[in-house]
Amino acid sequence: MPVESTPEEEVRGYGRGTAIKRYREGITTPVELEQELRLLGYAPAEVTRIRILADLERDYNMAVEALSALVAGYRKGVLSETRFFELAEAFGIQRDTALWRLSLEKLKLGLEVAG
């Protein structure tokens, strides 16, 4: 038999996802995220764990968005290869990841890929 959740559990679950999204998009600060989670009824240890998860999601999304923007800039001729790598490093993207993405883009553009 399916287990039904209480209205409080539904609000808490929905609120958690919304609070994380707001934080991930830069709408709220880390302190505000923690306050929202406490208002939803999460215990301090849960707030800490959720904050770690939210930080990981935010950092992942930022890196993916930055890498996509760098590839688009290279594709449009706005960024040189050197500048692509400089900015990738500034955004905290590992050099091998940046090299891999740039090599893929060069293949798509029909350019020579360094070996």
Biopython code that builds the backbone (N, CA, C, O; Angstrom):
import numpy as np
from Bio.PDB.StructureBuilder import StructureBuilder

atoms = [
    (1, "MET", "N", (0.834, -1.182, 0.000)),
    (1, "MET", "CA", (0.000, 0.000, 0.000)),
    (1, "MET", "C", (0.879, 1.247, 0.000)),
    (1, "MET", "O", (1.871, 1.314, 0.726)),
    (2, "PRO", "N", (0.513, 2.229, -0.813)),
    (2, "PRO", "CA", (1.304, 3.461, -0.824)),
    (2, "PRO", "C", (1.186, 4.215, 0.494)),
    (2, "PRO", "O", (0.123, 4.259, 1.114)),
    (3, "VAL", "N", (2.289, 4.799, 0.899)),
    (3, "VAL", "CA", (2.312, 5.584, 2.126)),
    (3, "VAL", "C", (2.032, 7.030, 1.763)),
    (3, "VAL", "O", (2.730, 7.620, 0.938)),
    (4, "GLU", "N", (1.020, 7.587, 2.377)),
    (4, "GLU", "CA", (0.687, 8.983, 2.107)),
    (4, "GLU", "C", (1.495, 9.888, 3.012)),
    (4, "GLU", "O", (1.738, 9.581, 4.179)),
    (5, "SER", "N", (1.906, 11.010, 2.447)),
    (5, "SER", "CA", (2.653, 11.958, 3.258)),
    (5, "SER", "C", (1.679, 12.978, 3.845)),
    (5, "SER", "O", (0.596, 13.223, 3.313)),
    (6, "THR", "N", (2.098, 13.547, 4.933)),
    (6, "THR", "CA", (1.283, 14.576, 5.575)),
    (6, "THR", "C", (1.479, 15.893, 4.839)),
    (6, "THR", "O", (2.472, 16.059, 4.130)),
    (7, "PRO", "N", (0.544, 16.839, 4.996)),
    (7, "PRO", "CA", (0.733, 18.156, 4.368)),
    (7, "PRO", "C", (2.040, 18.820, 4.807)),
    (7, "PRO", "O", (2.686, 19.510, 4.018)),
    (8, "GLU", "N", (2.425, 18.610, 6.062)),
    (8, "GLU", "CA", (3.670, 19.201, 6.558)),
    (8, "GLU", "C", (4.889, 18.623, 5.834)),
    (8, "GLU", "O", (5.826, 19.346, 5.496)),
    (9, "GLU", "N", (4.860, 17.314, 5.605)),
    (9, "GLU", "CA", (5.969, 16.662, 4.895)),
    (9, "GLU", "C", (6.038, 17.133, 3.447)),
    (9, "GLU", "O", (7.128, 17.306, 2.903)),
    (10, "GLU", "N", (4.889, 17.342, 2.824)),
    (10, "GLU", "CA", (4.859, 17.819, 1.444)),
    (10, "GLU", "C", (5.439, 19.226, 1.354)),
    (10, "GLU", "O", (6.243, 19.522, 0.471)),
    (11, "VAL", "N", (5.022, 20.089, 2.276)),
    (11, "VAL", "CA", (5.537, 21.468, 2.288)),
    (11, "VAL", "C", (7.030, 21.458, 2.545)),
    (11, "VAL", "O", (7.787, 22.180, 1.897)),
    (12, "ARG", "N", (7.443, 20.645, 3.485)),
    (12, "ARG", "CA", (8.867, 20.565, 3.830)),
    (12, "ARG", "C", (9.689, 20.093, 2.634)),
    (12, "ARG", "O", (10.729, 20.677, 2.331)),
    (13, "GLY", "N", (9.233, 19.044, 1.952)),
    (13, "GLY", "CA", (9.944, 18.525, 0.792)),
    (13, "GLY", "C", (9.974, 19.518, -0.360)),
    (13, "GLY", "O", (11.019, 19.735, -0.974)),
    (14, "TYR", "N", (8.827, 20.118, -0.650)),
    (14, "TYR", "CA", (8.769, 21.114, -1.726)),
    (14, "TYR", "C", (9.613, 22.331, -1.356)),
    (14, "TYR", "O", (10.344, 22.873, -2.184)),
    (15, "GLY", "N", (9.497, 22.744, -0.105)),
    (15, "GLY", "CA", (10.259, 23.904, 0.358)),
    (15, "GLY", "C", (11.754, 23.685, 0.282)),
    (15, "GLY", "O", (12.504, 24.599, -0.061)),
    (16, "ARG", "N", (12.189, 22.484, 0.598)),
    (16, "ARG", "CA", (13.625, 22.163, 0.531)),
    (16, "ARG", "C", (14.130, 22.361, -0.887)),
    (16, "ARG", "O", (15.149, 23.018, -1.101)),
    (17, "GLY", "N", (13.422, 21.797, -1.857)),
    (17, "GLY", "CA", (13.841, 21.932, -3.253)),
    (17, "GLY", "C", (13.856, 23.377, -3.704)),
    (17, "GLY", "O", (14.773, 23.809, -4.403)),
    (18, "THR", "N", (12.842, 24.121, -3.305)),
    (18, "THR", "CA", (12.764, 25.537, -3.674)),
    (18, "THR", "C", (13.880, 26.338, -3.010)),
    (18, "THR", "O", (14.500, 27.191, -3.645)),
    (19, "ALA", "N", (14.132, 26.063, -1.737)),
    (19, "ALA", "CA", (15.203, 26.772, -1.030)),
    (19, "ALA", "C", (16.558, 26.499, -1.687)),
    (19, "ALA", "O", (17.372, 27.411, -1.835)),
    (20, "ILE", "N", (16.797, 25.258, -2.076)),
    (20, "ILE", "CA", (18.059, 24.917, -2.749)),
    (20, "ILE", "C", (18.151, 25.612, -4.101)),
    (20, "ILE", "O", (19.205, 26.147, -4.445)),
    (21, "LYS", "N", (17.077, 25.613, -4.864)),
    (21, "LYS", "CA", (17.083, 26.297, -6.173)),
    (21, "LYS", "C", (17.379, 27.782, -6.008)),
    (21, "LYS", "O", (18.183, 28.347, -6.749)),
    (22, "ARG", "N", (16.731, 28.408, -5.038)),
    (22, "ARG", "CA", (16.942, 29.840, -4.814)),
    (22, "ARG", "C", (18.407, 30.126, -4.473)),
    (22, "ARG", "O", (18.994, 31.088, -4.967)),
    (23, "TYR", "N", (18.975, 29.289, -3.636)),
    (23, "TYR", "CA", (20.378, 29.442, -3.266)),
    (23, "TYR", "C", (21.287, 29.189, -4.458)),
    (23, "TYR", "O", (22.230, 29.938, -4.711)),
    (24, "ARG", "N", (20.986, 28.116, -5.185)),
    (24, "ARG", "CA", (21.805, 27.729, -6.336)),
    (24, "ARG", "C", (21.841, 28.837, -7.383)),
    (24, "ARG", "O", (22.862, 29.030, -8.042)),
    (25, "GLU", "N", (20.747, 29.560, -7.541)),
    (25, "GLU", "CA", (20.664, 30.629, -8.533)),
    (25, "GLU", "C", (21.149, 31.975, -8.002)),
    (25, "GLU", "O", (21.113, 32.971, -8.724)),
    (26, "GLY", "N", (21.601, 32.016, -6.751)),
    (26, "GLY", "CA", (22.138, 33.254, -6.190)),
    (26, "GLY", "C", (21.078, 34.214, -5.686)),
    (26, "GLY", "O", (21.364, 35.390, -5.464)),
    (27, "ILE", "N", (19.869, 33.733, -5.505)),
    (27, "ILE", "CA", (18.787, 34.581, -5.008)),
    (27, "ILE", "C", (18.903, 34.761, -3.503)),
    (27, "ILE", "O", (18.565, 35.817, -2.969)),
    (28, "THR", "N", (19.381, 33.726, -2.824)),
    (28, "THR", "CA", (19.569, 33.813, -1.375)),
    (28, "THR", "C", (21.024, 33.524, -1.028)),
    (28, "THR", "O", (21.758, 32.910, -1.803)),
    (29, "THR", "N", (21.413, 33.974, 0.135)),
    (29, "THR", "CA", (22.766, 33.757, 0.651)),
    (29, "THR", "C", (22.812, 32.431, 1.408)),
    (29, "THR", "O", (21.769, 31.830, 1.666)),
    (30, "PRO", "N", (24.008, 31.974, 1.765)),
    (30, "PRO", "CA", (24.102, 30.757, 2.579)),
    (30, "PRO", "C", (23.334, 30.880, 3.908)),
    (30, "PRO", "O", (22.681, 29.932, 4.342)),
    (31, "VAL", "N", (23.420, 32.033, 4.533)),
    (31, "VAL", "CA", (22.723, 32.250, 5.803)),
    (31, "VAL", "C", (21.213, 32.174, 5.588)),
    (31, "VAL", "O", (20.500, 31.557, 6.380)),
    (32, "GLU", "N", (20.733, 32.793, 4.529)),
    (32, "GLU", "CA", (19.298, 32.758, 4.242)),
    (32, "GLU", "C", (18.826, 31.339, 3.921)),
    (32, "GLU", "O", (17.733, 30.942, 4.325)),
    (33, "LEU", "N", (19.642, 30.580, 3.201)),
    (33, "LEU", "CA", (19.302, 29.184, 2.925)),
    (33, "LEU", "C", (19.108, 28.429, 4.235)),
    (33, "LEU", "O", (18.119, 27.717, 4.409)),
    (34, "GLU", "N", (20.042, 28.586, 5.142)),
    (34, "GLU", "CA", (19.961, 27.889, 6.418)),
    (34, "GLU", "C", (18.738, 28.332, 7.223)),
    (34, "GLU", "O", (18.089, 27.513, 7.874)),
    (35, "GLN", "N", (18.427, 29.630, 7.177)),
    (35, "GLN", "CA", (17.239, 30.131, 7.872)),
    (35, "GLN", "C", (15.973, 29.515, 7.282)),
    (35, "GLN", "O", (15.081, 29.098, 8.021)),
    (36, "GLU", "N", (15.892, 29.458, 5.956)),
    (36, "GLU", "CA", (14.720, 28.881, 5.299)),
    (36, "GLU", "C", (14.558, 27.410, 5.676)),
    (36, "GLU", "O", (13.447, 26.950, 5.938)),
    (37, "LEU", "N", (15.656, 26.686, 5.700)),
    (37, "LEU", "CA", (15.592, 25.267, 6.062)),
    (37, "LEU", "C", (15.138, 25.075, 7.505)),
    (37, "LEU", "O", (14.370, 24.161, 7.806)),
    (38, "ARG", "N", (15.617, 25.939, 8.392)),
    (38, "ARG", "CA", (15.170, 25.859, 9.789)),
    (38, "ARG", "C", (13.677, 26.170, 9.894)),
    (38, "ARG", "O", (12.959, 25.520, 10.653)),
    (39, "LEU", "N", (13.211, 27.163, 9.134)),
    (39, "LEU", "CA", (11.775, 27.489, 9.135)),
    (39, "LEU", "C", (10.934, 26.320, 8.631)),
    (39, "LEU", "O", (9.787, 26.144, 9.042)),
    (40, "LEU", "N", (11.512, 25.532, 7.744)),
    (40, "LEU", "CA", (10.802, 24.359, 7.226)),
    (40, "LEU", "C", (10.821, 23.196, 8.215)),
    (40, "LEU", "O", (10.157, 22.184, 7.993)),
    (41, "GLY", "N", (11.568, 23.333, 9.294)),
    (41, "GLY", "CA", (11.571, 22.321, 10.332)),
    (41, "GLY", "C", (12.736, 21.358, 10.304)),
    (41, "GLY", "O", (12.699, 20.326, 10.974)),
    (42, "TYR", "N", (13.769, 21.674, 9.542)),
    (42, "TYR", "CA", (14.935, 20.790, 9.506)),
    (42, "TYR", "C", (15.796, 21.013, 10.741)),
    (42, "TYR", "O", (15.980, 22.147, 11.183)),
    (43, "ALA", "N", (16.315, 19.936, 11.290)),
    (43, "ALA", "CA", (17.201, 19.978, 12.445)),
    (43, "ALA", "C", (18.568, 20.524, 12.021)),
    (43, "ALA", "O", (18.918, 20.468, 10.842)),
    (44, "PRO", "N", (19.337, 21.050, 12.973)),
    (44, "PRO", "CA", (20.655, 21.616, 12.637)),
    (44, "PRO", "C", (21.550, 20.675, 11.823)),
    (44, "PRO", "O", (22.189, 21.117, 10.869)),
    (45, "ALA", "N", (21.606, 19.415, 12.174)),
    (45, "ALA", "CA", (22.451, 18.471, 11.425)),
    (45, "ALA", "C", (21.932, 18.303, 9.990)),
    (45, "ALA", "O", (22.718, 18.179, 9.050)),
    (46, "GLU", "N", (20.622, 18.301, 9.834)),
    (46, "GLU", "CA", (20.043, 18.196, 8.486)),
    (46, "GLU", "C", (20.347, 19.453, 7.673)),
    (46, "GLU", "O", (20.657, 19.369, 6.485)),
    (47, "VAL", "N", (20.257, 20.606, 8.310)),
    (47, "VAL", "CA", (20.562, 21.871, 7.641)),
    (47, "VAL", "C", (21.993, 21.851, 7.121)),
    (47, "VAL", "O", (22.254, 22.268, 5.993)),
    (48, "THR", "N", (22.911, 21.371, 7.935)),
    (48, "THR", "CA", (24.319, 21.294, 7.535)),
    (48, "THR", "C", (24.486, 20.385, 6.319)),
    (48, "THR", "O", (25.176, 20.742, 5.365)),
    (49, "ARG", "N", (23.859, 19.220, 6.355)),
    (49, "ARG", "CA", (23.970, 18.280, 5.229)),
    (49, "ARG", "C", (23.329, 18.846, 3.960)),
    (49, "ARG", "O", (23.876, 18.711, 2.866)),
    (50, "ILE", "N", (22.178, 19.474, 4.116)),
    (50, "ILE", "CA", (21.496, 20.057, 2.949)),
    (50, "ILE", "C", (22.333, 21.201, 2.380)),
    (50, "ILE", "O", (22.411, 21.363, 1.162)),
    (51, "ARG", "N", (22.948, 21.981, 3.238)),
    (51, "ARG", "CA", (23.804, 23.094, 2.781)),
    (51, "ARG", "C", (24.979, 22.561, 1.964)),
    (51, "ARG", "O", (25.338, 23.146, 0.943)),
    (52, "ILE", "N", (25.576, 21.461, 2.404)),
    (52, "ILE", "CA", (26.682, 20.851, 1.655)),
    (52, "ILE", "C", (26.191, 20.413, 0.280)),
    (52, "ILE", "O", (26.852, 20.662, -0.729)),
    (53, "LEU", "N", (25.045, 19.769, 0.241)),
    (53, "LEU", "CA", (24.449, 19.354, -1.027)),
    (53, "LEU", "C", (24.177, 20.555, -1.930)),
    (53, "LEU", "O", (24.483, 20.528, -3.122)),
    (54, "ALA", "N", (23.604, 21.602, -1.353)),
    (54, "ALA", "CA", (23.287, 22.804, -2.126)),
    (54, "ALA", "C", (24.560, 23.454, -2.665)),
    (54, "ALA", "O", (24.582, 23.917, -3.805)),
    (55, "ASP", "N", (25.621, 23.490, -1.856)),
    (55, "ASP", "CA", (26.908, 24.041, -2.322)),
    (55, "ASP", "C", (27.443, 23.245, -3.508)),
    (55, "ASP", "O", (27.912, 23.816, -4.493)),
    (56, "LEU", "N", (27.368, 21.930, -3.402)),
    (56, "LEU", "CA", (27.842, 21.079, -4.498)),
    (56, "LEU", "C", (27.034, 21.311, -5.770)),
    (56, "LEU", "O", (27.603, 21.423, -6.856)),
    (57, "GLU", "N", (25.723, 21.383, -5.640)),
    (57, "GLU", "CA", (24.865, 21.627, -6.804)),
    (57, "GLU", "C", (25.154, 22.988, -7.418)),
    (57, "GLU", "O", (25.255, 23.115, -8.638)),
    (58, "ARG", "N", (25.288, 24.015, -6.565)),
    (58, "ARG", "CA", (25.565, 25.365, -7.055)),
    (58, "ARG", "C", (26.903, 25.424, -7.787)),
    (58, "ARG", "O", (26.999, 25.988, -8.877)),
    (59, "ASP", "N", (27.930, 24.841, -7.181)),
    (59, "ASP", "CA", (29.254, 24.865, -7.791)),
    (59, "ASP", "C", (29.273, 24.098, -9.113)),
    (59, "ASP", "O", (29.920, 24.520, -10.071)),
    (60, "TYR", "N", (28.563, 22.976, -9.161)),
    (60, "TYR", "CA", (28.469, 22.201, -10.398)),
    (60, "TYR", "C", (27.777, 23.017, -11.487)),
    (60, "TYR", "O", (28.274, 23.110, -12.609)),
    (61, "ASN", "N", (26.643, 23.600, -11.159)),
    (61, "ASN", "CA", (25.900, 24.388, -12.145)),
    (61, "ASN", "C", (26.716, 25.571, -12.655)),
    (61, "ASN", "O", (26.697, 25.878, -13.847)),
    (62, "MET", "N", (27.428, 26.229, -11.752)),
    (62, "MET", "CA", (28.251, 27.372, -12.163)),
    (62, "MET", "C", (29.370, 26.935, -13.101)),
    (62, "MET", "O", (29.649, 27.609, -14.092)),
    (63, "ALA", "N", (30.005, 25.820, -12.797)),
    (63, "ALA", "CA", (31.099, 25.333, -13.641)),
    (63, "ALA", "C", (30.589, 24.926, -15.019)),
    (63, "ALA", "O", (31.224, 25.227, -16.030)),
    (64, "VAL", "N", (29.451, 24.245, -15.063)),
    (64, "VAL", "CA", (28.882, 23.825, -16.348)),
    (64, "VAL", "C", (28.498, 25.050, -17.180)),
    (64, "VAL", "O", (28.757, 25.097, -18.382)),
    (65, "GLU", "N", (27.886, 26.028, -16.538)),
    (65, "GLU", "CA", (27.496, 27.245, -17.251)),
    (65, "GLU", "C", (28.717, 28.012, -17.748)),
    (65, "GLU", "O", (28.726, 28.512, -18.873)),
    (66, "ALA", "N", (29.741, 28.104, -16.913)),
    (66, "ALA", "CA", (30.967, 28.797, -17.317)),
    (66, "ALA", "C", (31.618, 28.091, -18.492)),
    (66, "ALA", "O", (32.046, 28.740, -19.446)),
    (67, "LEU", "N", (31.698, 26.776, -18.434)),
    (67, "LEU", "CA", (32.320, 26.018, -19.512)),
    (67, "LEU", "C", (31.534, 26.168, -20.808)),
    (67, "LEU", "O", (32.125, 26.298, -21.880)),
    (68, "SER", "N", (30.222, 26.153, -20.721)),
    (68, "SER", "CA", (29.384, 26.351, -21.910)),
    (68, "SER", "C", (29.604, 27.730, -22.511)),
    (68, "SER", "O", (29.680, 27.879, -23.731)),
    (69, "ALA", "N", (29.704, 28.739, -21.650)),
    (69, "ALA", "CA", (29.946, 30.101, -22.133)),
    (69, "ALA", "C", (31.323, 30.217, -22.784)),
    (69, "ALA", "O", (31.478, 30.901, -23.795)),
    (70, "LEU", "N", (32.315, 29.554, -22.207)),
    (70, "LEU", "CA", (33.655, 29.585, -22.794)),
    (70, "LEU", "C", (33.666, 28.931, -24.169)),
    (70, "LEU", "O", (34.272, 29.456, -25.103)),
    (71, "VAL", "N", (33.004, 27.797, -24.296)),
    (71, "VAL", "CA", (32.930, 27.109, -25.589)),
    (71, "VAL", "C", (32.220, 27.995, -26.605)),
    (71, "VAL", "O", (32.660, 28.108, -27.749)),
    (72, "ALA", "N", (31.126, 28.619, -26.191)),
    (72, "ALA", "CA", (30.392, 29.514, -27.103)),
    (72, "ALA", "C", (31.264, 30.690, -27.526)),
    (72, "ALA", "O", (31.251, 31.089, -28.690)),
    (73, "GLY", "N", (32.021, 31.244, -26.583)),
    (73, "GLY", "CA", (32.918, 32.352, -26.912)),
    (73, "GLY", "C", (33.994, 31.941, -27.898)),
    (73, "GLY", "O", (34.329, 32.694, -28.813)),
    (74, "TYR", "N", (34.532, 30.753, -27.712)),
    (74, "TYR", "CA", (35.544, 30.240, -28.641)),
    (74, "TYR", "C", (34.928, 30.024, -30.027)),
    (74, "TYR", "O", (35.514, 30.392, -31.045)),
    (75, "ARG", "N", (33.741, 29.422, -30.045)),
    (75, "ARG", "CA", (33.044, 29.134, -31.305)),
    (75, "ARG", "C", (32.786, 30.414, -32.100)),
    (75, "ARG", "O", (32.899, 30.423, -33.326)),
    (76, "LYS", "N", (32.442, 31.485, -31.402)),
    (76, "LYS", "CA", (32.135, 32.760, -32.053)),
    (76, "LYS", "C", (33.381, 33.561, -32.404)),
    (76, "LYS", "O", (33.296, 34.600, -33.059)),
    (77, "GLY", "N", (34.546, 33.070, -31.964)),
    (77, "GLY", "CA", (35.792, 33.778, -32.255)),
    (77, "GLY", "C", (36.078, 34.906, -31.287)),
    (77, "GLY", "O", (36.979, 35.710, -31.526)),
    (78, "VAL", "N", (35.335, 34.981, -30.209)),
    (78, "VAL", "CA", (35.529, 36.026, -29.212)),
    (78, "VAL", "C", (36.704, 35.685, -28.294)),
    (78, "VAL", "O", (37.379, 36.581, -27.786)),
    (79, "LEU", "N", (36.945, 34.389, -28.083)),
    (79, "LEU", "CA", (38.034, 33.943, -27.214)),
    (79, "LEU", "C", (39.079, 33.179, -28.011)),
    (79, "LEU", "O", (38.754, 32.301, -28.811)),
    (80, "SER", "N", (40.317, 33.522, -27.785)),
    (80, "SER", "CA", (41.403, 32.724, -28.345)),
    (80, "SER", "C", (41.550, 31.468, -27.495)),
    (80, "SER", "O", (40.961, 31.364, -26.419)),
    (81, "GLU", "N", (42.326, 30.532, -27.976)),
    (81, "GLU", "CA", (42.574, 29.314, -27.210)),
    (81, "GLU", "C", (43.263, 29.646, -25.887)),
    (81, "GLU", "O", (42.927, 29.079, -24.847)),
    (82, "THR", "N", (44.214, 30.554, -25.932)),
    (82, "THR", "CA", (44.929, 30.954, -24.719)),
    (82, "THR", "C", (43.977, 31.572, -23.713)),
    (82, "THR", "O", (44.008, 31.229, -22.531)),
    (83, "ARG", "N", (43.130, 32.481, -24.175)),
    (83, "ARG", "CA", (42.175, 33.148, -23.280)),
    (83, "ARG", "C", (41.153, 32.141, -22.738)),
    (83, "ARG", "O", (40.737, 32.238, -21.583)),
    (84, "PHE", "N", (40.754, 31.184, -23.566)),
    (84, "PHE", "CA", (39.841, 30.125, -23.149)),
    (84, "PHE", "C", (40.404, 29.423, -21.912)),
    (84, "PHE", "O", (39.700, 29.233, -20.920)),
    (85, "PHE", "N", (41.684, 29.038, -21.982)),
    (85, "PHE", "CA", (42.308, 28.335, -20.863)),
    (85, "PHE", "C", (42.512, 29.242, -19.649)),
    (85, "PHE", "O", (42.367, 28.795, -18.511)),
    (86, "GLU", "N", (42.845, 30.505, -19.882)),
    (86, "GLU", "CA", (42.998, 31.442, -18.766)),
    (86, "GLU", "C", (41.689, 31.589, -17.988)),
    (86, "GLU", "O", (41.669, 31.538, -16.759)),
    (87, "LEU", "N", (40.605, 31.770, -18.730)),
    (87, "LEU", "CA", (39.311, 31.942, -18.077)),
    (87, "LEU", "C", (38.826, 30.651, -17.426)),
    (87, "LEU", "O", (38.229, 30.678, -16.350)),
    (88, "ALA", "N", (39.083, 29.532, -18.076)),
    (88, "ALA", "CA", (38.702, 28.246, -17.481)),
    (88, "ALA", "C", (39.388, 28.078, -16.128)),
    (88, "ALA", "O", (38.764, 27.651, -15.157)),
    (89, "GLU", "N", (40.658, 28.412, -16.073)),
    (89, "GLU", "CA", (41.396, 28.318, -14.813)),
    (89, "GLU", "C", (40.817, 29.276, -13.775)),
    (89, "GLU", "O", (40.672, 28.918, -12.606)),
    (90, "ALA", "N", (40.484, 30.497, -14.207)),
    (90, "ALA", "CA", (39.903, 31.483, -13.292)),
    (90, "ALA", "C", (38.563, 31.003, -12.730)),
    (90, "ALA", "O", (38.216, 31.329, -11.594)),
    (91, "PHE", "N", (37.818, 30.240, -13.509)),
    (91, "PHE", "CA", (36.531, 29.710, -13.059)),
    (91, "PHE", "C", (36.691, 28.411, -12.279)),
    (91, "PHE", "O", (35.698, 27.828, -11.844)),
    (92, "GLY", "N", (37.934, 27.948, -12.095)),
    (92, "GLY", "CA", (38.173, 26.742, -11.314)),
    (92, "GLY", "C", (37.947, 25.448, -12.071)),
    (92, "GLY", "O", (37.752, 24.394, -11.468)),
    (93, "ILE", "N", (37.973, 25.529, -13.391)),
    (93, "ILE", "CA", (37.771, 24.340, -14.216)),
    (93, "ILE", "C", (39.124, 23.676, -14.446)),
    (93, "ILE", "O", (40.086, 24.335, -14.842)),
    (94, "GLN", "N", (39.194, 22.390, -14.200)),
    (94, "GLN", "CA", (40.429, 21.642, -14.369)),
    (94, "GLN", "C", (40.931, 21.749, -15.806)),
    (94, "GLN", "O", (40.136, 21.726, -16.746)),
    (95, "ARG", "N", (42.242, 21.865, -15.976)),
    (95, "ARG", "CA", (42.813, 22.043, -17.311)),
    (95, "ARG", "C", (42.467, 20.879, -18.242)),
    (95, "ARG", "O", (42.170, 21.100, -19.416)),
    (96, "ASP", "N", (42.501, 19.644, -17.736)),
    (96, "ASP", "CA", (42.192, 18.517, -18.615)),
    (96, "ASP", "C", (40.734, 18.552, -19.076)),
    (96, "ASP", "O", (40.431, 18.138, -20.195)),
    (97, "THR", "N", (39.842, 19.034, -18.237)),
    (97, "THR", "CA", (38.434, 19.177, -18.623)),
    (97, "THR", "C", (38.292, 20.262, -19.681)),
    (97, "THR", "O", (37.570, 20.082, -20.662)),
    (98, "ALA", "N", (38.973, 21.385, -19.490)),
    (98, "ALA", "CA", (38.925, 22.475, -20.466)),
    (98, "ALA", "C", (39.508, 22.021, -21.806)),
    (98, "ALA", "O", (38.963, 22.330, -22.865)),
    (99, "LEU", "N", (40.611, 21.290, -21.748)),
    (99, "LEU", "CA", (41.239, 20.778, -22.968)),
    (99, "LEU", "C", (40.302, 19.825, -23.701)),
    (99, "LEU", "O", (40.174, 19.889, -24.923)),
    (100, "TRP", "N", (39.652, 18.948, -22.954)),
    (100, "TRP", "CA", (38.704, 17.999, -23.540)),
    (100, "TRP", "C", (37.556, 18.726, -24.236)),
    (100, "TRP", "O", (37.204, 18.396, -25.368)),
    (101, "ARG", "N", (36.966, 19.732, -23.548)),
    (101, "ARG", "CA", (35.840, 20.466, -24.144)),
    (101, "ARG", "C", (36.276, 21.268, -25.360)),
    (101, "ARG", "O", (35.544, 21.341, -26.347)),
    (102, "LEU", "N", (37.464, 21.872, -25.302)),
    (102, "LEU", "CA", (37.956, 22.637, -26.437)),
    (102, "LEU", "C", (38.251, 21.707, -27.615)),
    (102, "LEU", "O", (37.963, 22.048, -28.762)),
    (103, "SER", "N", (38.815, 20.554, -27.341)),
    (103, "SER", "CA", (39.079, 19.582, -28.405)),
    (103, "SER", "C", (37.788, 19.114, -29.059)),
    (103, "SER", "O", (37.731, 18.984, -30.281)),
    (104, "LEU", "N", (36.763, 18.861, -28.278)),
    (104, "LEU", "CA", (35.463, 18.490, -28.846)),
    (104, "LEU", "C", (34.910, 19.593, -29.738)),
    (104, "LEU", "O", (34.391, 19.330, -30.823)),
    (105, "GLU", "N", (35.028, 20.824, -29.270)),
    (105, "GLU", "CA", (34.524, 21.955, -30.068)),
    (105, "GLU", "C", (35.306, 22.082, -31.366)),
    (105, "GLU", "O", (34.719, 22.341, -32.417)),
    (106, "LYS", "N", (36.603, 21.908, -31.310)),
    (106, "LYS", "CA", (37.408, 21.974, -32.528)),
    (106, "LYS", "C", (36.983, 20.876, -33.525)),
    (106, "LYS", "O", (36.905, 21.112, -34.731)),
    (107, "LEU", "N", (36.716, 19.691, -32.999)),
    (107, "LEU", "CA", (36.231, 18.617, -33.879)),
    (107, "LEU", "C", (34.915, 18.995, -34.545)),
    (107, "LEU", "O", (34.729, 18.765, -35.740)),
    (108, "LYS", "N", (34.007, 19.571, -33.773)),
    (108, "LYS", "CA", (32.717, 19.992, -34.313)),
    (108, "LYS", "C", (32.885, 21.064, -35.385)),
    (108, "LYS", "O", (32.124, 21.109, -36.352)),
    (109, "LEU", "N", (33.871, 21.914, -35.213)),
    (109, "LEU", "CA", (34.127, 22.999, -36.167)),
    (109, "LEU", "C", (34.988, 22.545, -37.353)),
    (109, "LEU", "O", (35.222, 23.308, -38.290)),
    (110, "GLY", "N", (35.453, 21.298, -37.298)),
    (110, "GLY", "CA", (36.301, 20.779, -38.363)),
    (110, "GLY", "C", (37.714, 21.286, -38.309)),
    (110, "GLY", "O", (38.400, 21.330, -39.330)),
    (111, "LEU", "N", (38.164, 21.672, -37.125)),
    (111, "LEU", "CA", (39.519, 22.180, -36.942)),
    (111, "LEU", "C", (40.447, 21.066, -36.497)),
    (111, "LEU", "O", (40.011, 20.034, -35.987)),
    (112, "GLU", "N", (41.708, 21.292, -36.698)),
    (112, "GLU", "CA", (42.741, 20.338, -36.267)),
    (112, "GLU", "C", (42.808, 20.298, -34.745)),
    (112, "GLU", "O", (42.803, 21.338, -34.086)),
    (113, "VAL", "N", (42.870, 19.112, -34.204)),
    (113, "VAL", "CA", (42.998, 18.936, -32.760)),
    (113, "VAL", "C", (44.432, 18.509, -32.475)),
    (113, "VAL", "O", (44.953, 17.559, -33.059)),
    (114, "ALA", "N", (45.059, 19.257, -31.542)),
    (114, "ALA", "CA", (46.448, 18.946, -31.180)),
    (114, "ALA", "C", (46.511, 17.587, -30.514)),
    (114, "ALA", "O", (45.617, 17.226, -29.749)),
    (115, "GLY", "N", (47.553, 16.836, -30.797)),
    (115, "GLY", "CA", (47.684, 15.487, -30.242)),
    (115, "GLY", "C", (48.678, 15.382, -29.204)),
    (115, "GLY", "O", (48.886, 14.300, -28.655)),
]
sb = StructureBuilder()
sb.init_structure("model")
sb.init_model(0)
sb.init_chain("A")
sb.init_seg("    ")
for serial, (resi, resn, name, xyz) in enumerate(atoms, 1):
    if name == "N":
        sb.init_residue(resn, " ", resi, " ")
    sb.init_atom(name, np.array(xyz, "f"), 0.0, 1.0, " ", f" {name:<3s}", serial, name[0])
structure = sb.get_structure()
